[in-house]
């Protein structure tokens, strides 16, 4: 009995353990299966990537000061970060991978890059 492709139902030729007739069918099948469960992850990663690019763009010298308005104008979302670092003195830095920011007085932020 010939095996059928899980996506299109075509006859599968080749290895005994093949499940799909082509890469296109394999990709289409996996995209359908993972669509709903991966949406949250994809959206979160896209948000983190955008925040990272903004911090990288505004902090070319690895250490600078920028206003909240400038971050918001660039599309920065303060709800998305990858880690929090608290110094011994109690200062709290928020990081998006190796790009970080520290809230300062007067709606300003110190931008830093972790080495």
C-alpha distances in whole Angstrom, upper triangle without the diagonal:
4,7,9,13,15,18,17,14,13,10,11,12,14,14,12,14,14,14,16,16,19,22,24,21,21,25,25,22,25,28,27,26,29,32,34,34,35,38,41,40,40,43,45,44,45,48,49,48,51,53,53,54,57,58,58,59,62,63,63,66,64,66,68,69,68,68,66,66,65,62,61,62,59,57,57,56,57,55,52,53,51,54,58,60,63,66,69,71,69,68,64,62,59,56,53,52,55,57,59,62,65,67,70,73,74,70,70,67,67,64,63,60,60,60
4,7,10,13,15,14,11,10,6,7,8,11,12,10,12,11,11,12,12,16,19,20,17,18,22,22,20,22,25,24,24,27,29,32,32,33,35,38,37,37,40,42,41,42,46,46,45,48,51,50,51,54,55,55,56,59,60,60,62,61,63,65,66,65,65,63,64,62,59,58,59,56,54,54,53,55,52,50,51,49,52,55,58,61,64,67,69,67,66,62,60,57,54,51,49,52,54,57,59,62,64,68,71,71,67,67,64,64,61,60,58,57,57
4,7,9,12,12,9,8,6,6,8,10,10,9,9,8,8,9,10,13,16,17,14,15,18,18,16,18,21,21,20,23,26,28,28,29,32,34,34,33,37,39,38,39,42,43,42,44,47,47,47,50,52,51,53,56,56,56,59,57,60,61,63,61,62,60,60,59,56,55,56,53,50,50,49,51,49,46,47,45,48,52,54,58,61,63,65,63,62,58,56,53,50,47,46,49,51,53,56,59,60,64,67,67,64,63,61,61,58,57,54,53,54
4,6,9,8,5,5,5,6,9,12,12,11,11,9,7,7,8,12,14,15,12,12,16,15,13,16,19,18,18,21,23,25,26,27,29,32,32,31,34,36,36,36,40,41,40,42,45,45,45,48,50,49,51,54,54,55,57,56,58,60,61,59,60,57,57,56,53,52,53,50,48,48,47,49,46,44,45,44,47,50,53,56,59,62,64,62,61,57,55,51,49,46,44,48,49,52,54,57,58,62,65,65,62,61,59,59,56,55,53,52,53
4,5,6,5,5,6,6,10,12,13,12,11,8,6,4,5,9,11,11,8,9,12,12,10,13,15,15,15,18,20,22,23,24,26,29,28,28,31,33,32,33,36,37,36,38,41,41,41,44,46,46,47,50,51,51,54,52,55,56,57,55,56,54,54,52,49,49,49,47,44,44,43,45,43,41,42,40,44,47,50,53,56,59,61,59,57,54,51,48,45,42,41,44,46,48,50,54,55,59,62,62,58,58,55,55,52,52,49,49,49
4,6,6,8,10,10,13,15,15,14,12,10,6,6,8,11,12,12,8,8,11,10,7,10,13,12,12,15,17,19,20,21,23,26,26,25,28,30,30,31,34,35,34,36,39,39,40,42,44,44,45,48,49,50,52,51,53,54,55,53,54,51,52,50,47,46,47,45,42,42,41,43,40,38,39,38,41,45,47,51,54,57,59,56,55,51,49,45,43,40,39,42,44,46,48,51,53,56,59,59,56,55,53,53,50,50,48,47,48
4,6,8,11,11,15,16,17,17,15,12,9,7,8,10,11,9,6,7,9,7,6,9,11,10,11,14,15,18,19,20,21,25,25,24,26,29,28,29,32,33,32,34,37,37,38,40,42,42,43,46,47,48,51,49,52,53,53,51,52,49,49,48,45,44,45,42,40,40,39,41,39,37,38,37,40,44,47,50,53,56,58,55,54,50,48,44,42,39,38,41,42,45,47,50,51,55,57,57,54,53,51,52,49,49,46,46,47
4,6,9,10,14,16,18,18,17,14,11,8,8,10,12,10,7,10,12,10,9,13,14,13,14,17,18,21,23,23,24,28,28,27,29,32,31,31,35,36,35,37,40,40,40,43,45,45,46,49,50,50,53,52,54,55,56,54,54,52,52,51,48,47,47,45,42,43,42,44,42,40,41,40,44,47,50,54,57,60,62,59,57,54,51,48,45,42,41,44,46,48,50,53,54,58,60,60,57,56,54,55,52,52,49,49,50
4,7,9,12,15,16,16,15,13,10,9,9,11,14,13,10,12,15,13,12,15,17,16,16,20,21,23,25,25,27,30,30,30,32,35,34,35,38,39,38,40,43,43,44,46,48,48,49,52,53,53,57,55,58,58,59,57,58,55,55,54,51,50,50,48,45,46,45,47,45,43,44,43,46,50,53,56,59,62,64,61,60,56,54,50,48,45,44,47,48,51,53,56,57,61,63,63,60,59,57,58,55,54,52,52,53
4,6,9,13,15,15,15,12,10,8,7,10,13,13,10,12,15,14,14,17,19,18,19,22,23,26,27,28,29,33,32,31,34,37,36,36,39,41,40,41,45,44,44,47,49,49,50,53,54,54,57,56,58,59,60,59,59,57,57,55,53,52,52,49,47,48,47,49,47,44,46,45,48,52,54,58,61,64,66,63,62,58,55,52,49,46,45,48,49,52,54,57,59,62,65,65,61,61,59,59,56,55,53,53,53
4,7,10,12,12,13,11,10,9,7,11,14,15,12,14,17,17,16,19,21,21,21,24,26,29,29,30,32,35,35,34,37,39,38,38,42,43,42,44,47,46,47,50,51,51,52,55,56,56,59,57,60,61,62,61,61,59,59,58,55,54,55,52,50,50,49,51,49,47,48,46,49,53,56,59,62,65,67,65,63,60,57,54,51,48,47,50,51,54,56,59,61,65,67,68,64,63,61,61,58,57,55,54,54
4,7,9,9,10,7,7,7,5,9,12,14,11,12,16,16,15,17,20,20,20,23,25,28,28,28,31,34,33,32,35,37,36,37,40,41,40,42,45,44,45,48,49,49,50,53,54,54,56,55,58,59,60,59,60,58,58,56,53,53,53,51,48,49,48,50,48,45,46,44,47,51,53,57,60,63,65,62,61,58,55,52,49,46,44,47,49,51,54,57,59,63,66,66,62,61,59,59,56,55,52,52,52
4,7,8,10,8,10,9,7,10,13,15,14,14,18,19,18,20,23,23,23,26,28,31,31,31,34,37,35,34,38,40,38,39,42,43,41,44,47,46,46,49,51,50,51,54,55,54,57,56,59,60,62,61,62,60,60,58,55,55,55,52,50,51,50,52,50,47,48,46,49,53,55,59,61,64,66,64,63,59,57,53,50,47,45,48,50,53,56,59,61,64,67,68,64,63,60,60,57,56,53,52,52
4,6,9,7,10,10,9,11,13,16,15,15,18,20,19,20,23,24,24,26,28,32,31,31,34,37,35,34,38,39,37,38,42,42,41,43,46,45,45,49,50,49,50,53,54,53,56,54,57,59,61,60,61,59,60,58,55,55,55,52,50,50,50,51,49,46,47,45,48,51,53,57,59,62,65,63,61,58,55,52,49,46,44,47,49,52,55,58,60,63,67,67,64,62,60,59,56,55,52,51,50
4,6,6,9,10,11,12,14,17,16,15,18,20,19,20,23,24,23,25,28,31,30,30,33,35,34,33,37,38,36,38,41,41,40,43,45,44,44,48,49,48,49,53,53,52,55,53,56,58,60,59,60,58,59,57,54,54,55,52,50,49,49,50,48,45,45,43,46,49,51,55,57,60,62,61,59,56,54,51,47,45,42,45,47,50,53,56,58,62,65,66,63,61,58,58,54,53,50,49,49
4,6,9,11,12,14,16,19,17,16,19,21,19,20,23,24,23,25,28,30,30,30,33,36,34,34,37,39,37,39,42,42,41,44,46,45,46,49,50,49,51,54,54,54,57,55,58,60,61,60,61,59,60,58,55,55,56,53,51,51,49,51,49,46,46,44,46,50,52,55,58,60,63,61,60,57,54,51,48,46,44,46,49,51,54,57,59,63,66,67,64,62,59,59,56,55,52,50,50
4,6,9,11,13,15,17,15,13,17,19,16,17,20,21,20,22,25,27,26,26,30,32,30,30,34,35,34,35,39,38,38,41,43,42,43,46,47,46,48,51,51,51,54,52,54,56,58,57,58,56,57,55,52,52,53,50,48,47,46,47,45,42,42,40,43,46,48,52,54,57,59,57,56,53,51,48,45,42,40,43,45,48,51,54,56,59,63,63,60,59,56,56,52,51,48,47,47
4,6,8,10,11,14,12,10,14,15,14,14,18,19,18,20,23,25,25,25,28,30,29,28,32,33,32,33,37,37,36,39,41,40,41,44,45,44,46,49,50,49,52,50,53,55,56,55,56,54,55,53,50,50,51,48,45,45,44,46,44,41,41,39,42,46,48,51,54,57,59,57,56,52,50,47,44,41,39,42,44,46,49,52,54,58,61,62,58,57,54,54,51,50,47,46,46
4,7,9,10,12,9,8,12,13,10,12,15,15,15,17,20,22,22,22,25,28,27,26,30,31,30,31,35,35,34,37,40,39,40,43,44,44,45,48,49,49,51,50,52,54,55,54,55,52,53,51,48,48,49,46,43,43,42,44,42,39,39,38,41,44,47,50,53,56,58,56,54,51,49,45,43,40,38,41,43,45,48,51,53,57,60,60,57,56,53,53,50,49,46,46,46
4,6,7,9,6,6,9,10,9,11,14,14,14,17,19,22,22,22,24,27,26,25,29,31,29,30,34,34,33,36,38,38,38,41,43,42,44,47,47,48,50,49,51,53,54,53,53,51,52,50,47,47,47,44,42,42,41,43,41,38,39,38,41,44,47,51,53,56,58,56,55,51,48,45,42,39,38,41,42,45,48,51,52,56,59,59,56,55,52,52,49,48,46,45,46
4,7,8,7,8,11,12,11,14,16,17,17,20,21,24,25,25,27,30,29,28,31,33,32,32,36,36,35,37,40,40,40,43,45,44,45,48,49,49,52,50,53,55,56,54,55,53,53,52,49,48,48,46,44,44,43,46,44,41,42,40,43,47,50,53,56,59,61,59,57,54,51,48,45,41,40,43,44,47,50,53,55,58,61,61,58,57,54,54,51,50,48,47,48
4,5,5,6,9,10,11,13,14,16,17,18,20,23,24,23,25,28,27,25,29,31,29,29,33,34,32,34,37,37,37,40,42,41,42,45,46,45,48,47,50,51,53,51,52,50,50,48,46,45,46,43,41,41,41,43,41,38,39,38,41,45,47,51,54,57,59,57,55,51,48,45,42,39,37,40,42,44,47,50,52,56,59,59,55,54,51,51,48,47,45,45,45
4,5,5,6,8,10,11,12,14,15,16,18,21,22,20,22,25,24,22,26,28,26,26,30,30,28,31,34,33,33,36,38,37,38,41,42,42,45,43,46,48,49,48,49,47,47,45,42,42,42,39,37,38,37,40,38,35,36,34,38,41,44,48,50,53,55,53,51,48,45,41,38,35,34,36,38,41,43,47,48,52,55,55,51,50,48,48,44,44,41,41,41
4,5,5,6,9,10,10,12,14,15,16,20,21,19,21,24,23,21,24,27,25,25,29,30,28,30,33,33,32,35,37,37,37,41,42,42,45,44,46,47,48,47,48,46,45,44,41,41,41,38,36,36,36,39,37,34,35,34,38,42,44,48,51,54,56,53,51,48,45,41,39,35,34,37,38,41,43,46,48,51,54,54,50,50,47,47,44,44,41,41,42
4,5,5,6,9,10,11,12,14,15,19,20,19,21,24,23,22,25,27,26,26,30,31,30,32,35,35,34,37,39,39,40,43,44,44,47,46,48,49,50,49,49,47,47,46,43,42,42,40,37,38,37,40,38,35,36,35,39,42,45,49,51,55,56,54,52,49,46,42,40,36,35,38,40,42,44,48,49,53,56,56,52,51,49,49,46,46,43,43,44
4,6,5,6,9,10,11,12,14,17,18,17,19,22,21,20,23,25,24,25,28,29,28,30,33,33,33,36,38,37,38,41,42,42,45,44,46,47,49,47,48,46,46,44,41,41,41,39,36,36,36,38,36,33,34,33,36,40,42,46,49,52,54,51,50,46,43,40,37,34,33,36,37,40,42,45,47,51,54,54,50,49,47,47,44,43,41,40,41
4,5,5,6,9,10,10,12,15,16,14,16,20,18,17,20,22,21,21,25,26,24,26,29,29,29,32,34,34,35,38,39,39,42,40,43,44,45,44,44,42,42,41,38,37,38,35,33,33,32,35,33,30,31,30,33,37,40,43,46,49,51,49,47,43,41,37,34,31,30,33,34,37,39,42,44,47,50,50,47,46,43,44,41,40,38,38,38
4,6,5,6,9,10,10,14,15,15,16,19,19,17,20,23,22,22,25,27,26,27,30,31,31,33,36,35,36,39,40,41,44,42,45,46,46,45,45,43,43,41,38,37,38,35,33,33,32,35,33,31,32,31,35,38,41,45,48,51,53,50,48,45,42,38,36,32,32,35,36,38,40,44,45,48,51,51,47,47,44,45,42,42,40,40,41
4,5,5,6,9,10,13,14,14,16,19,19,18,21,23,23,23,26,28,27,29,32,32,32,35,37,37,38,41,42,43,46,44,46,47,48,46,46,44,44,43,40,39,40,37,35,35,34,36,33,31,32,31,35,38,41,45,48,51,53,50,48,45,42,39,36,33,33,36,37,39,41,44,46,49,52,52,48,48,46,46,43,43,41,41,42
4,5,5,6,8,11,12,11,14,17,16,15,18,20,19,20,24,24,24,26,29,29,30,32,34,34,35,38,39,40,42,41,43,44,45,43,44,41,42,40,37,37,37,35,32,32,31,33,30,28,29,28,31,35,38,41,44,47,49,46,45,41,39,35,33,30,29,32,34,36,38,41,42,46,49,49,45,45,42,43,40,40,37,37,38
4,6,5,6,9,10,9,11,14,14,13,16,18,17,18,21,22,22,24,26,27,27,30,32,32,33,36,37,38,41,39,41,42,42,41,41,38,39,37,34,34,34,32,29,29,28,30,28,26,27,27,30,34,37,40,43,46,48,45,43,40,37,34,31,28,28,31,32,34,36,39,40,44,47,47,43,43,40,41,38,38,36,36,37
4,6,5,8,10,10,12,15,15,15,17,20,20,20,23,25,24,26,29,29,30,32,34,35,36,38,40,41,44,42,44,44,45,43,43,40,40,39,36,35,36,34,31,31,30,32,29,27,29,29,32,35,39,42,45,48,50,47,45,41,39,36,34,30,30,34,35,36,38,41,42,46,48,48,44,44,42,43,40,41,39,39,40
4,6,8,8,9,12,14,15,15,17,19,19,21,23,24,25,27,29,30,31,33,35,35,36,39,40,41,44,42,44,45,45,43,43,41,41,40,37,36,37,35,32,32,30,32,29,27,28,28,31,34,37,40,44,47,48,45,44,40,38,35,33,30,30,33,34,36,38,41,42,45,48,48,45,44,42,43,40,40,38,38,39
4,6,6,6,8,11,11,11,14,16,16,17,20,21,21,23,25,26,27,29,31,31,33,35,36,37,40,38,40,41,41,40,40,37,38,37,33,32,34,31,28,28,26,28,25,23,25,24,27,30,34,37,40,43,45,42,40,37,35,31,29,26,26,29,30,32,34,37,38,42,44,45,41,41,38,39,37,36,35,34,36
4,6,6,6,10,10,10,12,14,15,16,18,20,20,22,24,25,26,28,30,30,32,34,35,37,40,38,39,40,40,38,38,35,35,35,32,30,31,29,26,26,24,27,24,22,24,24,27,30,34,37,40,43,45,42,40,36,34,31,29,26,26,30,30,32,33,36,37,41,43,43,39,39,37,38,36,36,35,35,36
4,6,6,8,10,10,12,14,15,16,18,20,21,22,24,25,27,28,30,31,32,34,36,37,40,38,40,40,40,38,37,34,35,34,31,30,31,29,26,26,24,25,22,21,23,23,26,29,33,36,39,42,43,40,39,35,33,30,28,25,26,30,30,31,33,35,36,39,42,42,38,38,36,38,35,36,35,35,37
4,6,7,8,9,11,12,14,15,17,18,20,21,23,24,26,28,29,30,32,34,34,36,39,36,38,39,39,37,37,34,34,34,31,29,31,29,26,25,23,24,21,19,21,21,24,27,30,33,37,39,41,38,37,33,31,28,26,23,24,28,28,29,31,33,34,38,40,41,37,37,35,36,34,34,33,32,34
4,6,5,6,9,10,11,12,14,15,16,18,20,21,22,24,26,27,28,30,31,33,35,33,35,36,36,34,34,31,32,31,28,27,29,26,23,23,21,22,20,17,19,18,22,25,28,32,35,38,39,36,35,31,29,25,24,21,21,25,25,27,29,31,32,36,39,39,35,35,33,34,31,31,30,30,31
4,5,5,6,8,10,10,12,14,15,16,18,20,21,23,24,26,27,29,30,32,35,33,34,34,34,32,32,29,30,29,26,24,26,24,21,20,18,20,18,16,18,18,22,25,28,31,35,38,39,36,34,31,29,25,23,20,21,25,25,26,27,30,31,34,37,37,33,33,31,32,30,31,29,30,32
4,6,5,6,9,10,11,12,14,15,17,18,20,21,23,24,26,27,28,30,33,31,32,32,32,30,30,27,28,27,24,23,24,23,19,18,16,17,15,13,15,15,19,22,25,28,32,35,36,33,31,27,25,22,20,18,19,23,23,24,25,27,28,31,34,34,30,31,28,30,28,28,27,27,30
4,6,5,6,9,10,11,12,14,15,16,18,20,21,22,24,26,27,28,31,29,30,31,31,29,29,27,28,27,24,23,25,23,19,18,16,18,15,12,14,13,17,20,23,27,30,33,34,31,30,26,24,20,18,16,16,20,21,22,23,26,27,31,33,34,30,30,28,29,26,26,25,25,27
4,6,5,6,9,10,10,12,14,15,16,18,20,21,22,24,26,27,30,28,30,30,30,29,29,26,27,26,23,22,23,21,18,17,16,18,16,13,15,15,18,22,25,28,32,35,36,33,31,28,25,21,19,16,17,20,20,22,24,27,28,31,34,34,30,30,28,29,26,26,25,25,27
4,6,5,6,9,10,11,12,14,15,17,19,20,21,23,24,26,29,27,28,29,28,26,26,23,24,23,20,19,20,18,15,14,13,15,13,11,13,14,18,21,24,27,31,34,35,32,30,26,24,20,18,15,17,20,20,21,22,25,25,29,31,31,28,27,25,27,24,25,24,25,27
4,5,5,6,9,10,11,12,14,15,17,18,20,21,22,25,27,25,26,26,26,24,24,22,23,22,18,18,20,18,15,13,11,13,10,8,10,11,14,17,21,24,27,30,31,28,26,22,20,16,15,12,14,17,17,18,19,22,22,26,29,29,25,25,23,24,22,22,22,22,24
4,5,5,6,9,10,10,12,14,15,16,18,20,21,22,25,23,24,25,26,24,25,22,23,22,19,19,20,18,15,14,12,14,13,9,10,10,14,17,20,24,27,30,31,29,27,23,20,17,14,11,12,15,15,17,19,22,23,27,30,30,26,26,23,24,21,21,20,20,22
4,5,5,6,9,10,11,12,14,15,16,18,20,21,24,23,24,25,25,23,23,21,22,20,17,17,18,15,12,12,11,14,13,10,12,13,16,19,23,26,29,32,33,30,28,24,22,18,16,12,13,16,16,18,19,22,23,27,29,29,26,25,23,23,21,21,20,21,24
4,5,5,6,9,10,11,12,14,15,17,18,20,23,21,22,22,22,20,20,18,18,17,14,13,15,13,10,9,8,10,9,7,9,11,15,17,20,23,26,30,30,28,25,21,19,15,14,10,13,16,14,15,16,19,20,23,26,26,22,22,19,21,18,19,19,20,23
4,5,5,6,9,10,11,12,14,15,16,18,21,19,20,20,21,19,20,18,19,18,14,14,16,14,11,9,9,10,10,6,7,8,11,14,17,20,23,27,28,25,22,19,16,12,10,7,9,12,11,12,14,17,18,22,25,25,22,21,18,19,16,16,16,17,19
4,6,5,6,9,10,10,12,14,15,17,20,18,20,20,21,19,20,19,20,18,14,15,16,13,12,10,11,13,13,10,10,11,14,17,19,23,25,29,30,28,25,22,18,15,12,8,9,12,11,13,15,19,20,24,27,27,23,22,19,20,16,17,15,17,19
4,5,5,6,9,10,11,12,14,16,19,18,19,19,19,17,18,16,17,15,11,12,13,10,8,7,9,11,12,10,11,13,16,18,21,24,26,30,30,28,25,22,19,15,13,10,12,14,12,14,15,18,19,22,25,25,21,20,18,18,16,17,16,18,21
4,6,5,6,9,10,11,12,15,17,16,16,16,16,14,15,13,14,13,9,10,12,9,8,5,7,8,10,8,8,10,13,15,17,20,23,26,27,24,21,18,15,12,10,7,10,12,9,10,11,14,16,19,21,21,18,17,14,15,12,14,14,16,18
4,5,5,6,9,10,10,12,15,13,15,15,16,15,17,15,17,15,11,13,15,11,11,9,10,11,13,10,9,10,13,15,17,20,22,26,26,24,21,18,15,12,9,6,8,9,7,9,11,15,17,19,23,23,20,18,15,15,11,12,11,13,15
4,6,5,6,9,10,11,14,13,15,15,16,15,17,16,17,14,11,13,14,10,10,9,12,14,15,13,12,14,16,18,20,23,25,29,29,27,24,21,18,15,13,10,11,11,9,12,13,17,19,21,24,24,21,19,16,16,13,13,13,15,17
4,5,5,6,8,11,14,13,14,13,14,12,13,12,13,10,7,10,10,7,8,7,10,12,14,12,12,15,17,18,20,22,24,28,28,26,22,20,16,14,12,10,13,13,10,11,11,15,16,18,21,21,17,15,13,14,11,13,13,16,18
4,5,5,6,9,11,10,10,10,11,10,12,12,13,11,8,11,12,10,11,8,11,11,14,12,11,13,15,15,17,19,21,24,24,23,19,17,13,11,10,8,11,10,6,8,8,12,14,16,19,19,16,14,11,11,7,9,9,12,15
4,6,5,6,9,8,10,11,13,12,15,15,17,13,11,15,15,12,13,12,14,15,17,15,14,15,16,18,18,21,22,26,26,25,22,19,16,14,12,10,11,10,7,9,11,15,17,19,22,22,19,17,14,13,9,9,9,12,14
4,6,6,10,10,12,11,13,11,14,15,15,12,10,13,13,10,12,12,15,16,19,17,16,18,20,21,22,24,25,29,29,28,24,22,18,17,15,13,14,13,10,12,13,16,18,20,22,22,19,17,14,14,11,12,12,15,17
4,6,9,9,10,8,9,8,10,12,12,9,8,12,12,9,12,11,14,15,18,17,16,18,19,20,20,23,23,27,26,25,21,20,17,16,14,14,15,14,10,11,11,14,15,16,19,18,16,13,11,11,8,10,11,15,17
4,6,6,6,6,8,9,12,14,15,12,11,15,15,13,15,13,16,16,19,18,16,18,18,19,18,21,21,24,24,23,20,18,15,15,13,13,14,12,9,10,10,13,15,16,19,19,17,14,11,9,6,7,8,12,14
4,6,8,8,11,12,15,17,18,15,14,18,18,15,18,16,20,20,23,21,19,20,21,21,21,24,24,27,27,26,23,22,18,18,16,15,16,13,11,13,14,16,19,19,22,23,21,17,15,13,10,10,9,13,14
4,6,7,11,13,16,19,20,17,17,20,20,18,21,19,22,22,25,23,21,21,21,22,21,23,22,25,25,25,22,21,18,18,17,17,17,14,12,13,14,16,18,19,22,22,21,17,15,12,10,9,9,12,13
4,7,10,13,16,18,20,17,16,20,21,18,20,18,20,20,22,20,18,18,18,18,17,19,19,22,22,22,19,18,14,15,13,14,14,10,8,10,11,13,16,17,20,22,20,16,13,10,7,5,5,8,9
4,7,10,14,16,18,16,15,19,20,18,20,18,20,19,22,20,18,19,18,18,16,18,17,20,19,20,16,16,13,14,13,15,15,12,10,9,10,11,14,14,17,18,17,13,11,7,5,5,7,10,11
4,7,10,13,15,13,13,16,17,16,18,16,19,18,21,20,19,20,20,19,18,19,19,22,21,20,17,17,14,15,15,16,17,15,12,11,10,11,12,12,15,15,14,10,8,6,5,7,10,13,15
4,7,10,12,11,11,14,15,15,17,15,17,16,20,20,18,21,20,19,18,19,19,22,20,20,16,16,14,14,15,17,19,17,13,12,9,9,10,9,11,12,11,7,6,4,6,9,12,15,18
4,7,8,7,7,11,12,12,14,12,15,14,18,18,18,20,20,19,19,20,21,24,22,21,18,17,15,15,15,16,19,17,14,12,10,10,10,10,12,11,9,6,5,6,7,11,14,17,20
4,5,5,7,9,10,11,13,12,14,13,17,18,18,21,21,20,21,21,22,25,23,22,18,17,16,16,17,18,21,20,16,14,11,11,10,9,10,9,6,4,6,9,10,14,17,20,23
4,5,5,6,8,10,11,9,11,10,14,15,16,19,20,19,20,21,22,25,24,22,18,17,15,14,16,16,20,20,16,14,11,11,9,10,11,9,5,6,7,10,11,15,18,21,24
4,5,5,6,9,10,10,12,12,16,17,18,22,23,22,23,24,26,29,27,25,22,20,19,18,19,19,22,22,18,17,14,15,13,13,14,11,8,9,10,13,14,18,20,24,27
4,6,5,6,9,9,12,13,16,17,18,21,22,22,23,25,26,29,28,26,22,21,18,17,18,17,20,20,16,16,13,15,14,14,15,13,10,9,10,12,12,16,18,22,25
4,5,5,7,5,8,9,13,13,14,17,18,19,20,22,24,27,26,24,20,18,16,14,14,14,17,17,14,13,11,13,12,14,15,14,11,10,9,11,11,14,16,19,22
4,5,5,5,7,9,12,13,15,18,20,20,22,24,26,29,28,26,22,20,18,16,16,16,19,20,16,16,13,15,14,15,17,15,11,12,12,15,14,18,19,22,26
4,5,7,10,12,15,16,18,21,23,23,25,27,29,32,31,29,26,23,21,19,19,18,21,22,18,18,16,18,17,18,19,17,14,14,14,17,16,19,21,24,27
4,6,9,12,15,15,16,19,21,22,24,26,28,32,31,29,25,23,20,18,17,16,18,19,16,16,15,17,17,19,20,19,15,15,14,16,15,17,19,22,25
4,6,10,12,12,14,17,20,21,23,25,28,31,31,28,25,22,20,17,16,14,18,19,16,16,15,18,17,19,21,20,16,16,15,17,16,19,20,22,25
4,6,9,9,11,14,16,17,19,22,24,28,27,25,21,18,16,13,13,11,15,16,13,13,12,14,14,17,19,18,14,14,12,14,13,16,17,19,22
4,5,6,9,12,14,15,18,21,23,27,26,24,21,17,15,12,12,11,15,17,14,13,12,14,14,17,19,19,15,15,14,16,15,17,18,20,23
4,6,7,11,12,12,15,17,20,23,23,20,17,14,12,9,10,10,14,16,13,11,10,11,11,14,16,16,13,13,12,14,13,16,17,19,22
4,7,10,12,12,16,18,21,24,24,21,19,15,14,10,11,11,14,17,15,14,13,14,14,17,19,20,16,17,15,17,16,18,19,20,24
4,7,9,11,15,17,21,24,24,21,19,15,13,9,9,8,11,14,12,12,12,14,15,19,21,22,18,18,16,17,16,17,17,18,21
4,6,8,11,14,17,21,22,19,17,13,10,7,6,5,8,10,10,9,10,12,14,17,20,22,18,18,15,15,14,14,14,14,17
4,7,10,14,17,20,21,19,17,13,11,8,6,5,6,9,10,10,12,14,16,20,23,25,22,20,17,17,15,15,14,13,16
4,7,10,13,16,18,15,14,10,8,6,5,7,7,9,10,9,11,12,15,18,21,24,21,20,17,16,15,14,13,12,15
4,7,10,13,14,12,10,7,6,5,6,9,10,11,11,9,10,10,12,16,19,21,19,18,15,14,14,13,13,12,15
4,7,10,11,9,8,6,5,6,8,11,11,11,12,9,10,10,13,15,18,21,20,18,15,14,13,12,12,11,14
4,7,8,6,5,4,6,9,11,15,15,15,15,12,12,10,12,14,17,21,20,18,16,15,15,14,15,13,16
4,5,5,5,7,8,11,13,17,17,16,16,13,13,11,14,15,18,21,21,19,16,15,15,14,15,13,16
4,5,7,10,12,15,17,21,21,19,20,17,17,15,17,17,20,23,23,22,19,18,19,17,19,17,18
4,6,9,12,15,18,21,22,21,20,17,16,13,15,15,17,20,21,20,18,16,18,17,19,18,20
4,6,10,13,16,19,20,20,19,16,15,12,13,13,15,19,19,18,16,16,17,17,19,18,20
4,7,10,13,17,18,17,16,13,11,8,9,10,13,16,16,15,13,12,14,13,16,15,18
4,7,10,14,15,15,14,10,9,7,8,10,13,16,15,14,12,11,12,12,14,14,17
4,6,10,12,11,10,6,6,5,8,10,14,17,15,13,10,9,9,9,11,11,14
4,7,9,10,8,5,5,6,9,12,16,18,15,14,11,10,10,10,11,11,15
4,6,6,6,4,6,9,12,15,19,20,18,16,12,12,10,9,9,9,12
4,6,5,6,9,12,14,18,21,22,19,18,14,14,11,11,10,10,13
4,6,8,11,14,17,20,24,25,23,21,17,16,13,11,9,9,11
4,6,10,13,17,19,23,25,22,20,16,14,11,8,6,5,7
4,7,11,14,16,20,21,19,16,12,11,7,6,5,6,9
4,7,10,13,17,18,16,13,10,8,6,5,6,7,11
4,7,9,13,15,12,10,6,5,4,6,9,10,14
4,6,10,12,11,9,5,5,7,8,11,12,16
4,7,9,7,6,5,7,9,11,15,16,20
4,7,7,5,5,7,10,13,16,18,21
4,6,6,8,10,14,16,20,22,25
4,6,9,12,15,18,22,24,27
4,7,10,13,16,20,22,26
4,7,10,13,17,19,23
4,6,10,13,16,19
4,7,10,13,16
4,7,10,13
4,7,9
4,6
4
